[in-house]
Amino acid sequence: MTAGRGRPEHTAARPSWRCRACGAPWPCSSARLRLIVEYRGNRPTLMMYLNAMMADAAADLPERPDEPARSDLAFRFLAWARSR
């Protein structure tokens, strides 16, 4: 997928779960913003989507000492999107 002018969108590159556009752990800040806009008014569905993505990431990402623990995935995928 591209975001115009040949640039990739801020989507997850699997199995690394890094952003295709900026290389940050996905969801990167740009992906988070896009998701908030896309799911505006429907936070429960956003949380279900992110939970499914987190489960896929947990299956794809190996446990390695140099990488964050899988338990950190909940913070990475869900904490930012919880309603306040």
C-alpha beads as a LAMMPS data file, in Angstrom:
LAMMPS data file: protein, C-alpha beads

84 atoms
83 bonds

1 atom types
1 bond types

-500.0 500.0 xlo xhi
-500.0 500.0 ylo yhi
-500.0 500.0 zlo zhi

Masses

1 110.0

Atoms # bond

1 1 1 0.000 0.000 0.000
2 1 1 1.180 3.473 -0.722
3 1 1 0.193 6.859 0.569
4 1 1 0.571 8.812 -2.641
5 1 1 3.758 9.670 -4.491
6 1 1 5.111 6.158 -3.928
7 1 1 5.424 6.479 -0.159
8 1 1 4.243 3.534 1.914
9 1 1 1.347 3.938 4.321
10 1 1 1.832 3.668 8.056
11 1 1 0.843 0.007 8.180
12 1 1 2.486 -2.931 9.898
13 1 1 5.164 -4.889 8.084
14 1 1 4.810 -8.455 9.221
15 1 1 6.397 -10.349 10.866
16 1 1 8.505 -7.518 12.347
17 1 1 5.510 -5.334 13.288
18 1 1 7.438 -2.232 12.285
19 1 1 5.784 0.576 10.355
20 1 1 6.312 0.314 6.597
21 1 1 6.640 4.090 6.296
22 1 1 8.719 5.200 9.286
23 1 1 10.152 2.004 10.774
24 1 1 8.797 2.678 14.270
25 1 1 7.076 -0.094 16.209
26 1 1 3.540 -0.358 14.865
27 1 1 1.161 1.275 15.592
28 1 1 3.362 4.334 15.148
29 1 1 2.079 7.804 16.000
30 1 1 0.839 8.380 12.433
31 1 1 -1.008 5.046 12.420
32 1 1 -2.538 5.855 15.806
33 1 1 -3.827 9.171 14.515
34 1 1 -5.279 7.530 11.403
35 1 1 -6.960 4.838 13.520
36 1 1 -8.467 7.390 15.917
37 1 1 -9.943 9.266 12.948
38 1 1 -11.103 6.095 11.198
39 1 1 -12.805 4.703 14.315
40 1 1 -14.112 8.031 15.642
41 1 1 -17.241 7.399 17.652
42 1 1 -16.644 3.645 17.724
43 1 1 -13.924 3.049 20.291
44 1 1 -15.112 -0.497 21.191
45 1 1 -14.565 -1.603 17.587
46 1 1 -11.137 0.078 17.554
47 1 1 -10.216 -1.830 20.716
48 1 1 -11.385 -5.119 19.167
49 1 1 -9.316 -4.423 16.042
50 1 1 -6.219 -3.540 18.070
51 1 1 -6.665 -6.616 20.258
52 1 1 -6.724 -8.802 17.135
53 1 1 -3.599 -7.073 15.800
54 1 1 -1.881 -7.561 19.171
55 1 1 -2.677 -11.286 19.078
56 1 1 -1.202 -11.529 15.579
57 1 1 1.916 -9.661 16.719
58 1 1 2.315 -11.960 19.720
59 1 1 2.226 -14.939 17.369
60 1 1 4.682 -13.352 14.904
61 1 1 7.240 -11.858 17.265
62 1 1 9.727 -14.272 18.795
63 1 1 10.725 -13.990 22.446
64 1 1 14.243 -12.524 22.399
65 1 1 16.275 -10.930 25.181
66 1 1 17.033 -7.855 23.036
67 1 1 13.338 -7.179 22.270
68 1 1 10.553 -5.944 24.531
69 1 1 8.628 -8.736 26.220
70 1 1 5.363 -9.874 24.691
71 1 1 3.653 -8.614 27.831
72 1 1 4.614 -5.105 26.684
73 1 1 2.430 -5.555 23.607
74 1 1 -0.703 -4.638 25.562
75 1 1 0.758 -1.247 26.341
76 1 1 1.969 -0.789 22.761
77 1 1 -1.306 -1.800 21.116
78 1 1 -4.038 -0.918 23.588
79 1 1 -3.047 1.590 26.263
80 1 1 -2.991 4.621 23.973
81 1 1 -6.476 3.891 22.600
82 1 1 -8.373 3.444 25.854
83 1 1 -11.010 6.047 26.450
84 1 1 -10.156 8.617 29.056

Bonds

1 1 1 2
2 1 2 3
3 1 3 4
4 1 4 5
5 1 5 6
6 1 6 7
7 1 7 8
8 1 8 9
9 1 9 10
10 1 10 11
11 1 11 12
12 1 12 13
13 1 13 14
14 1 14 15
15 1 15 16
16 1 16 17
17 1 17 18
18 1 18 19
19 1 19 20
20 1 20 21
21 1 21 22
22 1 22 23
23 1 23 24
24 1 24 25
25 1 25 26
26 1 26 27
27 1 27 28
28 1 28 29
29 1 29 30
30 1 30 31
31 1 31 32
32 1 32 33
33 1 33 34
34 1 34 35
35 1 35 36
36 1 36 37
37 1 37 38
38 1 38 39
39 1 39 40
40 1 40 41
41 1 41 42
42 1 42 43
43 1 43 44
44 1 44 45
45 1 45 46
46 1 46 47
47 1 47 48
48 1 48 49
49 1 49 50
50 1 50 51
51 1 51 52
52 1 52 53
53 1 53 54
54 1 54 55
55 1 55 56
56 1 56 57
57 1 57 58
58 1 58 59
59 1 59 60
60 1 60 61
61 1 61 62
62 1 62 63
63 1 63 64
64 1 64 65
65 1 65 66
66 1 66 67
67 1 67 68
68 1 68 69
69 1 69 70
70 1 70 71
71 1 71 72
72 1 72 73
73 1 73 74
74 1 74 75
75 1 75 76
76 1 76 77
77 1 77 78
78 1 78 79
79 1 79 80
80 1 80 81
81 1 81 82
82 1 82 83
83 1 83 84
